[in-house]
């Protein structure tokens, strides 16, 4: 084995700090590259969902709503028997 102890492995003849920090930074970057697309997808889906809800609400506001009872009274007068 190249190193006699765990301490020697961590110190690496005085270069351990640089080596292990390079490994740590590399692993951090790889983890961010794996996680970022999932977070971006979640944000995109919630933005799409919010946009659809806004469009549905706007469409509901644009559609004229009949007054309460006005439509049913028109139907009743059309279907009433004529004398």
C-alpha positions in Angstrom: 0.0 0.0 0.0 1.3 3.5 -0.8 0.4 5.1 2.5 1.3 3.7 5.9 -1.7 5.2 7.7 -4.8 7.2 7.3 -3.0 10.3 8.5 -0.4 9.9 5.8 -3.2 9.5 3.2 -4.8 12.7 4.4 -1.6 14.7 4.6 0.0 13.4 1.3 3.4 14.7 2.2 2.0 18.2 2.7 -0.1 18.3 -0.4 -3.2 16.8 1.2 -5.0 20.1 1.6 -4.8 20.9 -2.1 -5.6 17.4 -3.2 -8.6 16.9 -1.0 -10.0 20.4 -1.6 -9.7 19.7 -5.4 -11.7 16.4 -4.8 -14.2 18.2 -2.7 -14.8 21.1 -5.2 -15.0 18.5 -8.1 -17.6 16.5 -6.2 -19.6 19.6 -5.4 -19.6 20.7 -9.0 -20.7 17.3 -10.2 -23.5 17.2 -7.6 -24.7 20.7 -8.7 -24.7 19.5 -12.3 -26.8 16.5 -11.4 -29.3 18.5 -9.2 -29.7 21.7 -11.3 -31.7 20.1 -14.1 -34.2 18.6 -11.6 -34.6 22.0 -9.9 -35.0 23.8 -13.2 -37.6 21.3 -14.4 -39.6 21.7 -11.2 -39.5 25.6 -11.5 -40.5 25.3 -15.2 -43.5 23.0 -14.4 -44.7 25.3 -11.6 -44.4 28.3 -13.9 -46.4 26.6 -16.6 -49.0 25.5 -14.1 -49.3 29.1 -12.8 -49.6 30.5 -16.3 -52.4 28.0 -17.1 -54.2 29.0 -13.9 -53.8 32.7 -14.8 -55.1 32.1 -18.3 -58.1 30.1 -17.0 -58.9 32.9 -14.5 -58.7 35.5 -17.3 -60.9 33.4 -19.6 -63.5 33.1 -16.8 -63.5 36.8 -16.3 -63.9 37.5 -20.1 -66.8 35.1 -20.5 -70.1 36.9 -19.7 -72.0 35.3 -16.9 -75.9 35.4 -17.2 -77.7 37.0 -14.4 -79.2 34.6 -11.9 -82.5 33.3 -13.1 -82.5 35.2 -16.4 -81.7 32.1 -18.5 -84.2 29.9 -16.8 -87.0 32.4 -17.1 -86.4 32.7 -20.8 -86.5 28.9 -21.3 -89.7 28.8 -19.3 -91.4 31.4 -21.4 -90.4 29.7 -24.6 -91.6 26.3 -23.4 -94.9 27.6 -21.9 -98.1 26.4 -23.7 -99.8 29.0 -25.9 -103.4 29.6 -25.4 
